Structures are given as structure tokens and as C-alpha cells.
Amino acid sequence: MTQTLAEPTAAEKTAEERHGRPADRCAMVIFGASGDLTKRKLLPSLYNLGQKKLLPQEFALVGCSIEQMTEEEFRQKVHANLVEFGNASEGGQFCEWLLERLYYVVGDFRDPQTYQRLKPVLEGADQKHGTGGNYFYYLATAPTLFGEVIRQLGATGLADQSGGHWRRVVIEKPFGRDLDSARALNHEIGQVLGEDQVYRIDHYLGKETVQNILVFRFSNGIFEPVWNRRYIDHVQITVAETLGVEQRGGYYDRAGALRDMVPNHIFQLVTLTAMEPPISFHADAVRDEQSKILRAVQPLSPEEVLTRAVRGQYGEGAVEGQSVPAYRAEPNVAPDSTTETLVALKLSIDNWRWADVPFYIRTGKRMPARVTEVAIQFRRAPFVLFRDTPVERLAPNTLVLHIQPDEGISLRFGAKVPGIMVDIGAVNMDFHYSDYFGNEPSTGYERLLYDCMIGDATLFQRADMVEAGWSVVQPVLDVWKALPPRNFPNYRAGTWGPKEADELMAREHRQWRVLH
Ligand code: BG6
């Protein structure tokens, strides 16, 4: 008997109403189905979507990879992954349901035969599961294969939308490794797919707290009037990680912190913080405004790169009480590597709202704490009133959007310390997500997969945005390539980076926020 996902109960129906309707009928094809992303993120996300009744009944999942496996072995593997990484119970209803509509195609992604074998599997799924010819292909492959897979999909007719069905392609990061390669890839993709078929993923946009930046800014009347150069002194964005490069040395040593984090994740945070209100929440309305911000970022001259961009590489040290090796001693990293594991940058956004308001960004591996946040630092109040008091200086107000791990929002302001003297203490007004909304299991990919299935590209990168992002970092890549660093490693693992990062701020009489 064919398994169906149970009808929602009354209580669940409310949840369904709250979360939306099940996605459109479709088949999902994962290229790179035996890899890490599939087991850690994609399968658990499908499970979570299934739990919320957001997967369509008419669904099929096709794994495709070069690993020799029978379909039965693939089913067993998926089953085990769902239990290990996705909180599914062994033999539970969801597993049964998914395994019934799970297929496996083995093959090399450069070989046209692979696609010839995929085609009948998908047509069979249409027959058996009613997926209606709607397919989306998730490229969880090496980036060097993105163009190739898309070309082959085109050649086999698998990307063809004539006939009333849709075909979409989700492309993982990294999208290119500089401006030229990103342009070339966009061009290659454009030979086969319309822009509306392309879903360039940035998993930061799957994070609730990142999505909340827009809601926070535009659903609350009190913040927008002060969200500009009249009231804001500067913005600091930190994405600090305690982890090193783990098993990804091979990729990371060719990429580095700038490519890995800045034109993608950090620019999402910059654009959502800085953009003008869009005319609607439609995909292009939002992305137009994000794109405008990237185009307004002042390009750095080679001289400015030297003063506004700082790079670092960690040496050995200790993180959270554990000794850790230097970057150069990590697996698959060259022993004389000049790859940066930390970047600090000062950006200027040349538009009416942000002129003269610096955006300082920093990101690094092996820092003392895992913290991602956007801190808006407001201008100080005039000191006049306090001249005849023991108060020496007024602390600025800071609004912090805590992206992870302690998701929330806090506002710091000065309050009178109780007593007979006038003294001011900095206090925080804190909102924690978990206090209000609890913690729902999430990988951050659920919303992105769901949006792809319903055809909403708001949280995906458009071609022009990706290119605009690379344009901003390209001058830094060029100067750094021409002038290899001579002082690496220049920060100890478990510290906040080299002294140059502090000097970047100190020169402008500012300092990085002290984080824990
Ligand atoms: C990835 C980078 O895109 O994002 C990694 O390649 C980085 O180097 C990761 O560790 C950070 O993501 P998150 O969700 O842990 O902040």
C-alpha cells in the first residue's frame, strides 16, 4: 500500500495555516547525493518540512552521484542519515513515505549517459507519484561542475519548461572565485536557463534572524526614522567562528576568508541592513534594493586597500581551552600558505542614506567566540548637560541584531546608577528569540528548499547581485595577490586577530565591540 503523510490534526492544521500550504508537486534531484551537504542539511530539511506538512504528497527524490550503490543501498543510507542527522525515528512514517519515492542514478556528471539514465527515472516518477514534470535540481557538487551539469541538463531536454511544467536549478556557493569567473558562469548558465529558473543559494538567507532584519526594519515605525546618517555613527558586522578549517583545507586554502565569507554571507547582512524599503516583498523588488546597495559601495583604490583592508592568518593557540594547531598545519593546507583566515574591511556606501557612515566588517576562523551580529552604533548625545557632573563621557546607544548563536535583538542605553551622585551605567534591553518562539529544529535550508518548490526566488541571489558583490571585493583580491603577506601567521588562534584590525578602527577613534 502506498504511504501517505497523515492528514493534519486540528492542532496541526493551525500550524499548517501558520506556516503556509504544502509546496507544489515536484521531483527533487540531488547531484552529489552521497556527500556531506545531503546528509547534514538537505535530508534533515526535507524531514523538517515533512513534519510541518509542507512537502507535497506528489513528491519524489532522486539521488545522483558517482558512488557505486544500488538503489536499495541508497535507500538504506538515506534512512540511516534521516535518523542520525534529522531526528527521524527508524522506520517511522516519514521515512517510509520518503523511501517509497526515492530513486538513485549512478554516474559521472560529465557523462551524457548519466542524464540519459536520469530522464526515464524522472518520467517514471511523474507516472507513479504525480510529480507533473516539475523538477528541481540541487547542485551539491564541486563548483567546477556547475556549468557542466547545467549544460548537460539542457542538452537532454531536462531543463526545458515548455509543456506547462517548471524546471529549476539550485546552485550552491561558491559562485565563481572572482568577478571574471562569476560572469563567465552566469553567461554559461544563461545559455541554458532563464534567470527565473536559477536559484543561487546563500545559506545565510535561510537563517530566521537574517530574514528578520527586513521585518524588524520595515514593520516597526520607530526604527526607520533613525536608520540613517543623521543618527548612526557606524555599523559593525562580525562573523566570528571558533572552528578552524576542519576537513575543508583543500577548498579553503584556494579560497581564503575573503572569498569564502564576504561577497556572499556578509554582503547579505550588509544589504539587508542598508537597503531602502522595497516596494513589495516580491523577489525582484527586494533584490533590486539589495543590488543597489552593492552598486553603491565605493570601489577601493589600490591605496585604499592597503589602509582599509586587513588580512590575517592564525598560528597555533588555544580556543575554548583546547590547544589547536596553526592554519599551516591543518590537513590539506600548504605549509607555507599565504591564504588569509581573517579579514577586516571598512566599506563606504555612497548614497544619500549612508554617506560618511562606515560599515566595518570582520570575519575570521579560530576566534575566541562564535558570534555573528550586526551592531548599529548611534551617535552620542551632546555632553552639555553633564559638564558639571562626575560623568566623563556618554556611551553611544547600540542596537545589536544577534544573528547567532544567541538569536535576538538588544538595545544598549545609559541609565542613572542609583545613588546621590549623577552616574551613568550602560544597560541592555534584550529580546531572545527562544523566550518568545521556542526552538524549532531547523537546518536553515527548509525555507530555501520550500521557496524553490513554490517558485519564490526572494531569498536567492540574482546574477547581477553576485557580480556586484564580486566587483566590491575584486580590488582587494587584486592587491593581495600582487603583494603576498610577509607576516603570516599574524594572530594566535583564540584571539580577535592581528593588531592591524584594531588599528583600522583606532585610526578613526573607534573600536571593535568586545564580544564573548
Ligand atoms: C560557509 C563557509 O559558507 O559558511 C564556511 O564556507 C563557514 O567556511 C560557514 O564556516 C559558516 O556558516 P554558519 O551557518 O556556521 O555561520
Boltz pocket constraint, residues with backbone or C-beta under 6 A from the ligand:
constraints:
  - pocket:
      binder: B
      contacts: [[A, 173], [A, 241], [A, 260], [A, 372]]
      max_distance: 6.0
